[in-house]
């Protein structure tokens, strides 16, 4: 597998000249959420804004040359795929902006673009913030207002089995892993994967600290893996090495957006995969500033 991950500054001109459609979330109080949509609109490029309401209703606006073409609501599972077909995604080169989209939409859209409404080429972007807001020193991160019930991500529902593997990508909030463990009643082995940020390695220590009690309760000999937090390709490669092709696996992406996308890509190529999520409501002003910007070329994962 070739790791097609690039700095935005090296890809900027190529993207401006070749990308036909940017898929973005609605901008919010975070600076990074409007970075790409502002750039694309300043160049009169097509932008599809998507928001998810109550985990089932999609609110979307489609702008072409800064003119509103579509502005409506639809359901996620049936309506959104129809919308992608309606605007001709199959004839476009698409850039998906992960920093402005929620995890559920990232995973659902990734599956659609890889297997259902396939574009000419598929890129994604992720902006690492300069820092995360915290309540107390290095440990008290409050990134979620509310943690919901653990359930399957739409499009990634599978029947569970007694001999399945549970693989969890961990973030700052260890309590989220507890919710998954209480939901998945039977598994042969637990595989925790901790995000390791390239620019701020102390965040790895925060994640381990906040998850330690729960991990220790699952067994003294538990192997904990780590993976660069912004690398989609490394996460997929790690899963390929850990999970056998015919193995039944439950994935729980509780960490970064690139790792959520990696779970979706892996599941698209491994049929016996279920993805669980706790449908968190993220805190306002959780991420501050704009730091490194990574571009991912994902066309090699498109299923022909």
C-alpha positions in Angstrom: 0.0 0.0 0.0 1.4 3.4 -1.0 0.9 6.0 1.6 -0.7 8.8 -0.4 -0.7 11.6 2.2 0.6 15.0 1.4 1.0 18.5 2.9 -1.7 20.9 1.6 1.0 23.4 0.5 2.4 20.8 -1.9 -1.0 20.0 -3.3 -2.8 23.3 -3.3 -2.4 24.2 -7.0 -3.3 20.7 -8.1 -6.5 20.7 -6.0 -7.6 24.1 -7.3 -7.1 23.0 -10.9 -8.6 19.5 -10.6 -11.2 19.2 -7.9 -14.8 19.8 -9.1 -16.6 19.4 -5.8 -15.8 20.1 -2.2 -18.0 18.3 0.3 -17.9 20.2 3.6 -19.8 20.6 6.9 -21.5 23.8 7.8 -18.9 26.2 9.3 -19.1 26.7 13.0 -17.1 28.5 15.7 -13.9 26.5 14.9 -11.6 28.3 12.5 -10.7 25.1 10.7 -14.3 24.3 9.9 -14.5 27.1 7.4 -10.9 27.0 6.0 -11.6 24.9 2.8 -15.2 26.1 2.1 -14.0 29.8 2.3 -11.1 29.0 -0.1 -13.3 27.1 -2.6 -16.1 29.8 -2.6 -13.5 32.5 -3.1 -12.6 30.7 -6.4 -16.2 30.2 -7.4 -15.9 26.4 -7.1 -18.8 24.0 -6.3 -19.4 23.3 -2.6 -21.8 20.8 -1.1 -22.5 21.7 2.6 -23.9 18.9 4.6 -25.1 18.7 8.2 -26.6 15.8 10.2 -29.6 16.5 12.5 -30.6 13.9 15.1 -28.3 11.3 13.4 -30.9 10.7 10.6 -31.9 13.9 8.8 -29.4 15.6 6.4 -29.5 19.3 5.8 -27.7 20.3 2.7 -26.9 23.3 0.5 -25.3 23.0 -2.9 -23.6 26.1 -4.3 -22.2 26.4 -7.8 -20.3 29.6 -8.7 -21.5 31.0 -5.3 -25.1 30.5 -6.5 -27.5 28.4 -4.4 -28.6 25.4 -6.6 -30.2 23.2 -3.9 -31.3 23.8 -0.3 -33.3 21.1 1.4 -33.5 18.3 3.9 -33.6 14.5 3.3 -33.0 11.3 5.3 -29.4 10.0 5.6 -29.6 6.5 4.3 -31.8 6.9 1.2 -31.9 10.6 0.5 -28.2 11.5 0.6 -27.2 8.8 -1.9 -29.9 10.1 -4.2 -28.6 13.6 -3.8 -25.0 12.6 -4.7 -26.3 11.0 -7.9 -28.5 14.1 -8.6 -25.5 16.5 -8.6 -23.4 14.2 -10.8 -20.8 13.1 -8.3 -19.9 10.1 -10.6 -18.5 12.6 -13.1 -16.5 14.7 -10.6 -13.2 14.8 -8.7 -14.2 15.1 -5.1 -12.5 16.5 -2.0 -14.1 15.6 1.4 -13.2 18.0 4.2 -13.1 15.9 7.4 -12.4 18.9 9.7 -15.8 20.4 9.1 -17.8 17.1 9.1 -18.9 14.9 12.0 -17.6 11.3 12.3 -20.9 9.7 11.3 -21.1 11.7 8.1 -17.4 11.0 7.3 -17.9 7.3 7.6 -21.2 7.2 5.7 -20.0 9.5 2.9 -16.7 7.5 2.6 -18.7 4.3 2.0 -20.9 6.0 -0.6 -18.0 7.5 -2.5 -16.0 4.2 -2.5 -18.8 1.7 -3.3 -22.1 3.4 -4.4 -21.7 6.8 -6.1 -18.1 6.6 -7.2 -16.3 9.8 -8.4 -13.6 10.1 -10.9 -11.1 10.6 -8.1 -11.4 10.9 -4.3 -9.4 13.1 -2.0 -9.9 14.1 1.6 -8.4 16.7 3.9 -7.8 17.1 7.6 -6.6 20.1 9.6 -4.9 19.6 12.9 -5.8 22.4 15.3 -3.1 24.3 17.1 -4.6 23.1 20.4 -7.7 21.7 22.1 -9.6 23.6 24.8 -9.1 22.1 28.3 -10.6 22.5 31.7 -7.6 21.6 33.9 -4.0 21.4 32.8 -3.2 18.6 30.4 -5.8 16.1 31.5 -9.2 17.8 31.7 -10.2 17.9 28.1 -13.9 18.5 27.6 -14.4 17.7 23.9 -17.9 16.3 24.1 -21.0 17.9 25.6 -22.9 14.6 25.6 -22.2 10.9 24.9 -25.1 9.1 23.3 -26.1 5.4 23.2 -23.6 3.1 21.4 -25.1 1.8 18.2 -24.0 0.8 14.7 -23.1 3.5 12.2 -25.6 3.6 9.3 -24.3 1.5 6.4 -22.0 -0.6 8.7 -24.4 -2.8 10.5 -23.5 -6.5 10.8 -24.6 -9.4 13.1 -22.2 -10.0 15.9 -20.6 -13.4 16.7 -19.2 -15.0 19.8 -15.6 -15.2 18.4 -15.4 -11.6 17.2 -12.6 -9.1 17.8 -13.3 -5.7 19.2 -10.9 -3.0 17.9 -11.2 0.4 19.5 -9.4 3.6 18.4 -9.1 5.7 21.5 -9.2 9.4 22.0 -8.9 11.7 25.0 -12.1 10.5 26.8 -11.6 7.1 28.3 -15.2 6.9 29.5 -16.3 6.4 25.8 -14.5 3.1 25.7 -16.4 1.9 28.8 -19.7 2.5 26.9 -18.6 0.3 24.0 -17.4 -2.5 26.3 -20.8 -2.4 28.0 -22.5 -2.7 24.6 -20.4 -5.5 23.0 -21.2 -8.4 25.3 -19.0 -11.0 23.7 -15.6 -10.8 22.0 -12.5 -13.1 22.0 -10.0 -10.3 22.1 -9.8 -6.5 22.6 -7.4 -4.5 20.4 -6.9 -0.9 21.7 -5.3 1.6 19.3 -4.1 4.9 20.7 -3.7 8.0 18.5 -0.2 9.4 18.5 -0.1 13.0 17.3 3.0 13.9 15.3 3.2 17.5 16.4 2.1 17.3 20.0 3.2 13.9 21.5 2.0 14.8 24.9 -1.6 14.2 23.7 -0.7 10.5 23.6 0.0 10.6 27.3 -3.4 12.2 28.0 -5.2 9.5 26.1 -3.3 6.7 27.9 -3.9 8.3 31.3 -7.7 8.7 30.7 -8.1 5.1 29.4 -5.7 3.3 31.8 -8.2 2.2 34.4 -10.5 0.7 31.8 -7.7 -1.0 29.9 -6.2 -2.5 33.0 -9.6 -3.9 34.0 -9.7 -5.9 30.7 -6.5 -7.8 31.4 -2.8 -7.3 32.5 -1.4 -8.7 29.2 -3.4 -6.5 26.9 -1.4 -5.3 23.9 -1.9 -1.6 23.2 -1.1 -0.4 19.7 -0.4 3.2 18.6 -1.0 4.9 15.3 -0.3 8.4 14.0 -3.5 10.4 14.7 -3.6 12.1 11.3 -2.7 9.1 9.1 -5.6 7.3 7.3 -3.2 5.0 5.5 -1.2 3.9 8.6 -4.5 3.1 10.4 -5.7 1.0 7.5 -2.3 -0.8 7.3 -2.4 -1.5 11.0 -5.9 -3.0 10.8 -4.8 -5.1 7.9 -1.9 -6.5 10.0 -4.0 -7.1 13.1 -7.2 -8.4 11.5 -7.3 -11.5 9.4 -9.3 -11.3 6.1 -12.0 -13.7 7.3 -12.1 -12.5 10.9 -15.3 -11.0 12.3 -14.5 -7.6 13.8 -16.3 -4.8 15.5 -14.6 -1.4 15.1 -15.2 1.5 17.5 -13.6 4.8 16.2 -13.6 6.9 19.4 -10.6 9.1 18.4 -9.7 11.2 15.4 -11.6 11.9 12.2 -8.9 10.3 10.0 -9.2 7.1 12.1 -13.0 7.1 11.6 -12.4 7.4 7.8 -9.8 4.5 8.0 -12.4 2.3 9.8 -14.9 3.0 7.0 -12.4 2.2 4.3 -11.4 -1.0 6.0 -15.0 -2.0 6.4 -15.7 -1.4 2.7 -13.0 -4.1 1.9 -13.7 -6.5 4.8 -17.4 -7.7 4.7 -17.4 -9.2 8.2 -16.9 -5.7 9.8 -19.3 -3.8 12.0 -18.7 -0.2 13.1 -20.0 1.0 16.4 -20.2 4.7 17.5 -21.5 6.5 20.6 -22.9 9.5 18.6 -21.4 12.2 20.8 -22.4 15.8 20.7 -19.1 17.7 20.4 -18.4 20.8 22.5 -18.3 24.2 21.0 -14.9 25.8 20.6 -13.3 22.4 21.2 -10.4 23.0 18.7 -8.5 26.2 18.4 -6.6 27.5 15.4 -5.2 25.9 12.3 -2.0 23.9 12.2 -0.8 21.2 9.8 -3.1 20.4 6.8 -3.0 16.9 5.3 -4.4 15.8 2.0 -5.2 12.1 1.4 -5.5 10.6 -2.1 -8.0 7.8 -1.7 -8.8 6.8 -5.2 -7.0 3.5 -4.8 -9.6 2.3 -2.4 -12.5 2.8 -4.8 -14.2 -0.5 -5.5 -14.6 -1.1 -9.2 
